Amino acid sequence: MLNINKNLDGEKLMVALEGRLDTVTAPEFETELKDSLDAVTELIMDMKDLEYISSAGLRVLLTAQKSMNQKGTMKLINVNDTVMEIFDVTGFVDILTIE
């Protein structure tokens, strides 16, 4: 299960994820993001309550990063140790902006 909380402030979108971003939840998250990014130039994802991310979830993040590279910035904040380890092992620490 994944809870997605979005807060749009002008051209800045804050997305807080809670739960698991995996094969089951990634398609819904991808659709939510695509529908929200049209006028956004700054995307911030708060991963404080994200328990797990699978390769399907990583793909969604990569797609979002590519989209935001063309029109603004994307950063991940409050990444916990479990998710950070997955980013380390997969090399995503070199692709994504993580604070």
PyRosetta script that sets phi, psi and omega in degrees:
from pyrosetta import init, pose_from_sequence

init()
pose = pose_from_sequence("MLNINKNLDGEKLMVALEGRLDTVTAPEFETELKDSLDAVTELIMDMKDLEYISSAGLRVLLTAQKSMNQKGTMKLINVNDTVMEIFDVTGFVDILTIE")
pose.set_psi(1, 141.2)
pose.set_omega(1, 179.9)
pose.set_phi(2, -134.8)
pose.set_psi(2, 125.7)
pose.set_omega(2, 172.3)
pose.set_phi(3, -99.8)
pose.set_psi(3, 131.9)
pose.set_omega(3, -178.9)
pose.set_phi(4, -118.6)
pose.set_psi(4, 116.2)
pose.set_omega(4, 178.5)
pose.set_phi(5, -112.5)
pose.set_psi(5, 118.0)
pose.set_omega(5, -177.3)
pose.set_phi(6, -110.7)
pose.set_psi(6, 142.8)
pose.set_omega(6, 176.3)
pose.set_phi(7, -137.5)
pose.set_psi(7, 109.8)
pose.set_omega(7, -178.5)
pose.set_phi(8, -98.4)
pose.set_psi(8, 125.1)
pose.set_omega(8, 178.7)
pose.set_phi(9, -127.6)
pose.set_psi(9, 93.4)
pose.set_omega(9, -175.9)
pose.set_phi(10, 67.0)
pose.set_psi(10, -118.0)
pose.set_omega(10, 179.3)
pose.set_phi(11, -98.9)
pose.set_psi(11, 9.0)
pose.set_omega(11, -178.4)
pose.set_phi(12, -109.0)
pose.set_psi(12, 124.3)
pose.set_omega(12, 178.7)
pose.set_phi(13, -114.9)
pose.set_psi(13, 124.1)
pose.set_omega(13, 175.1)
pose.set_phi(14, -105.4)
pose.set_psi(14, 125.5)
pose.set_omega(14, 179.1)
pose.set_phi(15, -120.6)
pose.set_psi(15, 119.7)
pose.set_omega(15, 177.0)
pose.set_phi(16, -104.1)
pose.set_psi(16, 126.9)
pose.set_omega(16, -179.0)
pose.set_phi(17, -107.8)
pose.set_psi(17, 137.2)
pose.set_omega(17, -179.9)
pose.set_phi(18, -136.8)
pose.set_psi(18, 121.1)
pose.set_omega(18, 178.9)
pose.set_phi(19, 117.5)
pose.set_psi(19, -136.1)
pose.set_omega(19, -175.0)
pose.set_phi(20, -119.6)
pose.set_psi(20, 128.7)
pose.set_omega(20, 174.9)
pose.set_phi(21, -104.5)
pose.set_psi(21, 96.7)
pose.set_omega(21, -173.2)
pose.set_phi(22, -136.6)
pose.set_psi(22, -165.9)
pose.set_omega(22, -177.0)
pose.set_phi(23, -57.3)
pose.set_psi(23, -34.4)
pose.set_omega(23, -178.2)
pose.set_phi(24, -75.9)
pose.set_psi(24, -42.0)
pose.set_omega(24, -172.3)
pose.set_phi(25, -96.1)
pose.set_psi(25, -17.9)
pose.set_omega(25, -176.5)
pose.set_phi(26, -59.7)
pose.set_psi(26, -43.2)
pose.set_omega(26, -179.8)
pose.set_phi(27, -59.6)
pose.set_psi(27, -41.2)
pose.set_omega(27, 178.5)
pose.set_phi(28, -64.1)
pose.set_psi(28, -43.8)
pose.set_omega(28, 180.0)
pose.set_phi(29, -63.8)
pose.set_psi(29, -41.1)
pose.set_omega(29, 179.1)
pose.set_phi(30, -61.4)
pose.set_psi(30, -43.2)
pose.set_omega(30, 178.3)
pose.set_phi(31, -63.7)
pose.set_psi(31, -45.0)
pose.set_omega(31, 178.5)
pose.set_phi(32, -57.5)
pose.set_psi(32, -44.7)
pose.set_omega(32, -178.8)
pose.set_phi(33, -65.5)
pose.set_psi(33, -49.8)
pose.set_omega(33, -179.0)
pose.set_phi(34, -55.3)
pose.set_psi(34, -41.5)
pose.set_omega(34, -178.4)
pose.set_phi(35, -71.1)
pose.set_psi(35, -16.2)
pose.set_omega(35, -173.3)
pose.set_phi(36, -105.8)
pose.set_psi(36, -13.0)
pose.set_omega(36, -169.0)
pose.set_phi(37, -90.9)
pose.set_psi(37, -3.7)
pose.set_omega(37, -173.8)
pose.set_phi(38, -50.1)
pose.set_psi(38, -54.5)
pose.set_omega(38, -175.4)
pose.set_phi(39, -102.4)
pose.set_psi(39, 15.1)
pose.set_omega(39, -175.0)
pose.set_phi(40, -93.3)
pose.set_psi(40, 132.3)
pose.set_omega(40, 174.6)
pose.set_phi(41, -112.7)
pose.set_psi(41, -12.8)
pose.set_omega(41, 177.3)
pose.set_phi(42, -133.9)
pose.set_psi(42, 119.5)
pose.set_omega(42, 179.7)
pose.set_phi(43, -116.5)
pose.set_psi(43, 124.0)
pose.set_omega(43, 178.2)
pose.set_phi(44, -121.6)
pose.set_psi(44, 126.0)
pose.set_omega(44, 177.3)
pose.set_phi(45, -111.5)
pose.set_psi(45, 119.8)
pose.set_omega(45, 178.4)
pose.set_phi(46, -92.8)
pose.set_psi(46, 115.7)
pose.set_omega(46, -174.3)
pose.set_phi(47, -108.7)
pose.set_psi(47, 21.0)
pose.set_omega(47, -177.7)
pose.set_phi(48, -55.1)
pose.set_psi(48, -40.5)
pose.set_omega(48, -175.5)
pose.set_phi(49, -106.0)
pose.set_psi(49, 15.7)
pose.set_omega(49, 175.8)
pose.set_phi(50, -82.5)
pose.set_psi(50, 119.5)
pose.set_omega(50, -174.8)
pose.set_phi(51, -86.5)
pose.set_psi(51, -30.2)
pose.set_omega(51, -172.2)
pose.set_phi(52, -158.8)
pose.set_psi(52, 146.4)
pose.set_omega(52, 173.1)
pose.set_phi(53, -136.2)
pose.set_psi(53, 131.6)
pose.set_omega(53, -179.9)
pose.set_phi(54, -101.0)
pose.set_psi(54, -178.1)
pose.set_omega(54, 178.4)
pose.set_phi(55, -62.4)
pose.set_psi(55, -32.3)
pose.set_omega(55, 176.9)
pose.set_phi(56, -64.5)
pose.set_psi(56, -40.4)
pose.set_omega(56, 177.2)
pose.set_phi(57, -67.5)
pose.set_psi(57, -39.5)
pose.set_omega(57, 177.5)
pose.set_phi(58, -61.4)
pose.set_psi(58, -39.3)
pose.set_omega(58, 179.4)
pose.set_phi(59, -61.7)
pose.set_psi(59, -40.9)
pose.set_omega(59, 178.8)
pose.set_phi(60, -63.5)
pose.set_psi(60, -41.9)
pose.set_omega(60, 178.4)
pose.set_phi(61, -64.1)
pose.set_psi(61, -40.9)
pose.set_omega(61, 179.2)
pose.set_phi(62, -64.0)
pose.set_psi(62, -42.7)
pose.set_omega(62, 177.6)
pose.set_phi(63, -62.2)
pose.set_psi(63, -43.0)
pose.set_omega(63, 178.9)
pose.set_phi(64, -64.7)
pose.set_psi(64, -40.6)
pose.set_omega(64, 179.8)
pose.set_phi(65, -62.3)
pose.set_psi(65, -45.1)
pose.set_omega(65, 178.9)
pose.set_phi(66, -61.3)
pose.set_psi(66, -42.2)
pose.set_omega(66, 178.8)
pose.set_phi(67, -63.9)
pose.set_psi(67, -44.9)
pose.set_omega(67, -177.6)
pose.set_phi(68, -71.8)
pose.set_psi(68, -27.8)
pose.set_omega(68, 177.2)
pose.set_phi(69, -59.1)
pose.set_psi(69, -29.7)
pose.set_omega(69, -177.4)
pose.set_phi(70, -80.7)
pose.set_psi(70, -18.7)
pose.set_omega(70, -173.9)
pose.set_phi(71, -139.9)
pose.set_psi(71, 3.6)
pose.set_omega(71, -178.6)
pose.set_phi(72, 170.5)
pose.set_psi(72, -141.9)
pose.set_omega(72, -175.8)
pose.set_phi(73, -129.7)
pose.set_psi(73, 156.0)
pose.set_omega(73, 174.6)
pose.set_phi(74, -138.3)
pose.set_psi(74, 134.2)
pose.set_omega(74, 174.8)
pose.set_phi(75, -141.1)
pose.set_psi(75, 152.4)
pose.set_omega(75, 177.6)
pose.set_phi(76, -107.6)
pose.set_psi(76, 134.6)
pose.set_omega(76, 178.8)
pose.set_phi(77, -124.5)
pose.set_psi(77, 159.3)
pose.set_omega(77, 176.1)
pose.set_phi(78, 55.4)
pose.set_psi(78, 40.8)
pose.set_omega(78, 179.4)
pose.set_phi(79, -76.3)
pose.set_psi(79, 125.1)
pose.set_omega(79, -179.1)
pose.set_phi(80, -78.5)
pose.set_psi(80, 170.1)
pose.set_omega(80, -174.5)
pose.set_phi(81, -61.7)
pose.set_psi(81, -38.4)
pose.set_omega(81, -178.4)
pose.set_phi(82, -63.0)
pose.set_psi(82, -49.0)
pose.set_omega(82, -179.5)
pose.set_phi(83, -69.7)
pose.set_psi(83, -38.3)
pose.set_omega(83, 179.4)
pose.set_phi(84, -61.7)
pose.set_psi(84, -36.8)
pose.set_omega(84, 177.5)
pose.set_phi(85, -62.1)
pose.set_psi(85, -39.8)
pose.set_omega(85, 177.2)
pose.set_phi(86, -64.8)
pose.set_psi(86, -42.3)
pose.set_omega(86, 177.0)
pose.set_phi(87, -62.1)
pose.set_psi(87, -39.2)
pose.set_omega(87, 178.9)
pose.set_phi(88, -63.5)
pose.set_psi(88, -51.4)
pose.set_omega(88, -175.6)
pose.set_phi(89, -63.0)
pose.set_psi(89, -36.6)
pose.set_omega(89, -176.3)
pose.set_phi(90, -87.9)
pose.set_psi(90, -8.4)
pose.set_omega(90, -178.5)
pose.set_phi(91, 84.5)
pose.set_psi(91, 5.5)
pose.set_omega(91, -179.3)
pose.set_phi(92, -68.8)
pose.set_psi(92, -16.5)
pose.set_omega(92, 176.1)
pose.set_phi(93, -63.8)
pose.set_psi(93, -24.9)
pose.set_omega(93, 179.1)
pose.set_phi(94, -86.7)
pose.set_psi(94, -13.9)
pose.set_omega(94, -176.7)
pose.set_phi(95, -99.9)
pose.set_psi(95, -40.2)
pose.set_omega(95, -173.8)
pose.set_phi(96, -98.1)
pose.set_psi(96, 153.3)
pose.set_omega(96, 173.0)
pose.set_phi(97, -91.0)
pose.set_psi(97, 114.9)
pose.set_omega(97, -176.6)
pose.set_phi(98, -120.2)
pose.set_psi(98, 124.8)
pose.set_omega(98, 179.3)
pose.set_phi(99, -118.2)
pose.dump_pdb("model.pdb")
